[in-house]
Amino acid sequence: MHFASDNSSGVAPEIMAALAAANDGYARSYGADALMERVTAQIRQVFEAPEAAVFLVATGTAANALSVALTCPPWGAVFCHDKAHVAEDECNAPEFFAGGAKLVLVSGDHGKMTPATLAPALARIGAGGVHSLQKGMLTVTNVTEAGTVYTPAEIAALTSLARAKGLPCHLDGARFANAIVATGATPAEMTWKAGIDLLSLGGTKNGCMGVEAVVIFDPARAWEFELRRKRAGHLFSKHRFLSAQMAAYLEDGLWLRLATQANAMGARLAQGLARINSVTQAHPVQANMMFPEWPGGTNARLQAAGAQYYAWPLAEGREGARLVTSWSTREADVDRFLSAF
Ligand SMILES: Cc1ncc(COP(=O)(O)O)c(C=O)c1O
C-alpha cells in the first residue's frame, strides 16, 4: 500500500534490462552515444516534430530550471500556477538558473490557470516601463500538482494569450505520459500544436531510474541549451545510461502502457473511495494522483494498517491526504487499502 509518490516505485523491468544491456562494452560519452541518436529519432517521431532537439538530464528540477533559463531573461517574469512545482518545490532553481527571473504566481482552481486568471497577470508586463514586470515566459504543468489534467484546448487558450505578448511557453510534463493517457490526445496535440515551445518530458516517475528529456521544438535554441546544460553540471559523461532508459521507455509505447496502469489504479482507488460516504475529493481525480479528505483518526488507522502516504490535519475534525499510484501499483494494493479503510 505504497501511495506516497510515483517516485517511490522502482524501475520497470524493461528499463532495467536496457540499462544492463547498455553496460556491455564501450560507448561515446557526453551524449554522443548511439542510443541518444535513437532517442532523438523516437521523440521526433512520437511528437511528429522532425526538427525537435532533445536533451537528457537526471531530474525534473534540472529540466524545468534549464528550460526557464533558456526562455526567460534575467529581468523577465515566469508566469506559472501558484502551486506549480517550479514555484513550490525547486528551491528557486528556475530563478537561479535564469539569473534572477521573477516568478509571477497565477491562481486557478484545481491546480489550473485559466485565461481569466492569466490575462490580468500578463497585462502587468511593461505597465510601468523600465520599473515594471518585464516579458519572460509561461510555464504550465500537466498533470497538474492537484492531479487534474489540462486538455490541449485548455493549454492552447493559455498559450495563445502568452504568445500574443511574445512569451515562449513551456510545459512541465513530469507526468506527461499520464496526461496523454488521461486525455487521449497525441503528444503533438498536447505540445507544439497547442502552442508549447519546449517540454520537460518526465521518465523517472513513470518507471525510469532517473531521466527526463527536454524537448525543444525550435532547433535554433538547441546550442544554447547544450551550453546551459553543461554549465549547470548536468551533462553526464556516461550519458549512455540516460539514453538507454529513455530509449527503452519510448520503445513500442512502453511509456504509455506504464502510465495506463498508473491511471487505471488511480481510477480504481478513486472509485473505491467514492463508495465511502465520509470521503470527499479536494480535486477531480483525472490521472494517478488524488487528494481525499476524510474523518479525523482515519490517517492513524490506515497508517497503522501499513498504508504509506502523505497526510495532514484539516479543520473541523477532517484530515487530508495525497495518494499517488504508479506503473507498479497492483489491484491488490488498492483493494487492500480500501479494505483497511
Ligand atoms: C510537477 C513536477 N515537476 C517536476 C518534478 C521533478 O522533480 P525532481 O527534480 O524531484 O525530479 C516533479 C516531482 O515531484 C513534479 O511533481
The ligand as a MOL file (V3000), in Angstrom:
LIG
                    3D

  0  0  0     0  0            999 V3000
M  V30 BEGIN CTAB
M  V30 COUNTS 16 16 0 0 0
M  V30 BEGIN ATOM
M  V30 1 C 5.1190 18.6390 -11.4710 0
M  V30 2 C 6.5190 18.1910 -11.2160 0
M  V30 3 N 7.5190 18.7160 -11.9380 0
M  V30 4 C 8.7930 18.3150 -11.7880 0
M  V30 5 C 9.1070 17.3410 -10.8700 0
M  V30 6 C 10.5270 16.8430 -10.8460 0
M  V30 7 O 11.2040 16.9820 -9.7140 0
M  V30 8 P 12.5990 16.3060 -9.3640 0
M  V30 9 O 13.6200 17.3560 -9.5060 0
M  V30 10 O 12.3960 15.8450 -7.9770 0
M  V30 11 O 12.8670 15.1720 -10.3180 0
M  V30 12 C 8.1220 16.8130 -10.0430 0
M  V30 13 C 8.4640 15.8240 -8.9900 0
M  V30 14 O 7.8730 15.7550 -7.9470 0
M  V30 15 C 6.7940 17.2390 -10.2300 0
M  V30 16 O 5.7950 16.7320 -9.4910 0
M  V30 END ATOM
M  V30 BEGIN BOND
M  V30 1 1 1 2
M  V30 2 1 2 3
M  V30 3 2 2 15
M  V30 4 2 3 4
M  V30 5 1 4 5
M  V30 6 1 5 6
M  V30 7 2 5 12
M  V30 8 1 6 7
M  V30 9 1 7 8
M  V30 10 2 8 9
M  V30 11 1 8 10
M  V30 12 1 8 11
M  V30 13 1 12 13
M  V30 14 1 12 15
M  V30 15 2 13 14
M  V30 16 1 15 16
M  V30 END BOND
M  V30 END CTAB
M  END
